[in-house]
Amino acid sequence: MAKTLRDIKWVGKSFKSVDQVDSIIVKLEGKRASWRQWVSATVREMMYQGVASSTMIYDDRPVFDHFRYVNESLWQASWKARHWVRQGIFISI
């Protein structure tokens, strides 16, 4: 997955509201743009490893991205997918 994200020039996600998330934002001609190959997502509070977390639920794929606030300059995200062998944990500063 990391190679694919590099190949498409992934730069993040766009959270407009809990019911409207653009799940894959890429750099296109020097600007942030929707990748549009994966549709939107929603955000809901869910338990993940025993802790309430903000979870992004993709509309068209069995994928959950779990987000947790750590402190003012740090948050953690991990993703789970039903049919993918490799899962991921990402930490951003």
C-alpha positions, 0 to 999 in steps of 0.5 A: 500500500505504501508504494501505491500511495507514493505512486499516486502522490498521496498527501492526505484526506479532506474532512469536510464533515463527519458525513463527508470525507474525501478519503484520498487526496493527491498532489496534482499539478502542484495542488491538492485534489481528490483522487476520485478512484475511491469514493467518499467516507464518513466518520463515526466514533467506534471502539478500537483496541478497547479505546473510543476512536474516531473511525473513517468508514469508506463508502465503497470498501471494507476499510476502516481508518482509526484516528486517535489524538495523542497531544497538540502535535501528535495523532495516531492513525491505523487502518484495517481492511477485511481482505488485505493481509497487511494492515498499517499504523501511521503516526504523524507529528 
